[in-house]
Amino acid sequence: MSRLAQLMLVLAVALYPLAVYFGIQYLSLGALLGVLVVVAVLRLLLGGGKVGARLVAAALAIVVATSWLRGDVAGLLWYPVLCNVILLAVFAWSLRQPQTVIERLARLREPELPPEGVAYTRRVTQVWCVFFMANGALAAVTVVHGDMQVWTLYNGLLSYALMGMLLAGEWLVRRRVRARISAGA
């Protein structure tokens, strides 16, 4: 898949809350669901057979089908919750494997990760599991609360800000851990 196609799909998924918010206001339910089906199919076709692409497409298909069967947009609001559940499942599953998701990512930059680095990546994976639990719970609260503006604000902005803060915080901690590991070597 080309870089442009990847970027477009990432943006489509990231902007989902805004697309739903504005889609509800300016499109019929059928048109909005049609657009989301196209996004799901494109994600599936252009995902290169990757598990992540299939899971995202499946989650989108579930919420679209739910909304279609109910005849309202309520099902669409659960997509961020499903995404957090999927990410939690993937990260938690990886804790039971020889290499966690975070360790695999770390080894892309540093193939010979020291044992301290492996332990650190396992801890970071656990932190992300807690994040996905909390973020998914907050996303569910916004659905149950029933206010579209609150749902859009949290799922379209605040959750990404929290994720960015976690990434930045982890980067700062990682620098200190690497310095400590280097000093001990």
C-alpha positions in Angstrom: 0.0 0.0 0.0 1.3 3.4 -0.9 2.3 5.9 1.9 -0.5 8.2 0.7 -3.1 5.5 1.0 -1.8 4.5 4.5 -1.9 8.1 5.6 -5.5 8.6 4.3 -6.7 5.5 6.1 -5.0 6.5 9.3 -6.6 9.9 9.1 -10.0 8.4 8.3 -9.7 6.3 11.4 -8.3 9.1 13.6 -11.0 11.5 12.4 -13.8 9.0 13.0 -15.4 11.0 15.9 -15.5 14.2 13.8 -16.8 12.3 10.8 -19.6 10.8 12.8 -20.4 14.2 14.6 -20.7 16.1 11.3 -22.1 13.1 9.4 -25.0 12.9 11.8 -25.7 16.6 11.2 -25.4 16.7 7.4 -26.0 13.2 6.0 -28.8 10.7 6.2 -28.1 7.6 8.3 -27.9 5.5 5.1 -25.3 7.9 3.5 -23.2 8.0 6.7 -23.2 4.2 7.0 -22.4 3.9 3.3 -19.3 6.1 3.8 -18.2 4.1 6.8 -18.6 0.8 4.9 -16.4 2.2 2.1 -13.8 3.1 4.8 -14.0 -0.4 6.3 -13.6 -2.1 2.9 -10.7 0.1 1.9 -9.0 -0.6 5.3 -9.5 -4.3 4.7 -8.3 -4.2 1.0 -5.4 -1.8 1.5 -4.3 -3.3 4.9 -2.0 -5.9 3.2 -3.7 -8.7 5.2 -2.4 -7.4 8.5 -4.2 -8.4 11.6 -4.6 -4.8 12.7 -6.3 -3.8 9.5 -8.7 -6.7 9.8 -9.5 -5.9 13.4 -10.2 -2.2 12.6 -12.4 -3.2 9.7 -14.2 -5.8 11.8 -14.8 -3.2 14.6 -16.1 -0.7 12.1 -18.4 -3.4 10.5 -19.8 -4.3 13.9 -20.8 -0.7 14.7 -22.1 0.0 11.2 -24.2 -3.2 11.3 -25.5 -2.3 14.8 -26.5 1.2 13.7 -28.1 -0.2 10.5 -30.1 -2.8 12.5 -31.2 -0.3 15.1 -31.9 2.4 12.6 -30.0 5.0 14.5 -26.4 6.2 15.1 -26.1 4.8 18.6 -24.0 1.8 17.5 -21.5 4.1 15.8 -20.6 5.7 19.1 -19.1 2.5 20.4 -16.3 2.3 17.8 -13.7 4.1 20.1 -14.6 1.7 22.9 -14.1 -1.3 20.6 -10.8 0.0 19.4 -9.6 0.3 23.0 -10.8 -3.2 23.7 -9.0 -4.5 20.7 -5.8 -2.7 21.6 -6.0 -3.9 25.2 -6.5 -7.5 24.0 -3.5 -7.3 21.6 -1.2 -5.7 24.2 -2.4 -8.0 27.1 -2.0 -11.1 24.8 1.5 -10.0 24.0 2.4 -10.0 27.7 2.0 -13.8 27.6 4.3 -14.1 24.6 8.1 -14.2 24.6 8.1 -10.6 23.1 5.6 -7.9 23.9 4.2 -5.5 21.3 6.5 -2.7 22.7 9.5 -5.0 22.7 8.9 -5.8 19.0 8.7 -2.1 18.3 11.9 -1.4 20.3 13.8 -4.2 18.5 13.1 -2.4 15.2 15.5 0.3 16.4 17.7 -1.8 18.7 17.8 -5.4 17.6 20.2 -6.4 20.5 18.0 -5.2 23.3 19.7 -5.8 26.7 17.7 -7.7 29.4 17.0 -4.4 31.3 15.5 -3.1 28.1 13.3 -6.2 27.7 12.1 -5.7 31.3 11.4 -2.1 30.6 9.4 -2.8 27.4 7.3 -5.3 29.3 6.5 -2.7 32.0 5.6 -0.2 29.2 3.3 -2.7 27.7 1.6 -3.1 31.0 1.2 0.7 31.3 -0.4 0.8 27.8 -2.8 -2.0 29.0 -3.9 0.3 31.9 -4.2 3.2 29.5 -6.4 1.2 27.1 -8.6 0.1 30.0 -9.1 3.6 31.3 -9.5 5.2 27.9 -12.0 2.6 26.8 -13.9 3.1 30.1 -14.0 6.8 29.6 -15.1 6.4 25.9 -17.9 4.1 27.2 -19.0 6.8 29.7 -19.2 9.3 26.9 -21.5 7.0 25.0 -23.8 6.3 27.9 -23.8 10.0 28.9 -25.5 10.6 25.5 -24.1 14.1 24.7 -22.7 14.1 21.2 -20.5 17.1 21.9 -19.0 15.4 24.9 -18.5 12.2 23.0 -16.8 14.1 20.1 -14.6 16.2 22.4 -13.3 13.2 24.3 -13.0 10.7 21.5 -11.9 13.1 18.9 -9.5 15.3 20.9 -8.9 14.5 24.6 -8.2 10.8 24.2 -5.6 11.7 21.6 -4.1 14.3 23.9 -3.9 11.8 26.7 -2.2 9.3 24.4 0.3 11.9 23.3 1.1 12.8 26.9 1.7 9.1 27.6 3.9 8.8 24.6 5.9 11.9 25.6 6.1 10.8 29.2 7.3 7.4 28.2 9.9 8.9 25.9 11.3 11.0 28.8 11.4 8.0 31.1 13.0 5.9 28.4 15.8 8.4 28.0 16.6 8.1 31.8 16.4 4.3 31.7 18.7 4.1 28.7 21.2 6.5 30.4 21.1 4.3 33.6 21.6 1.1 31.6 24.5 2.7 29.7 26.1 4.0 32.9 25.9 0.5 34.4 27.4 -1.2 31.4 
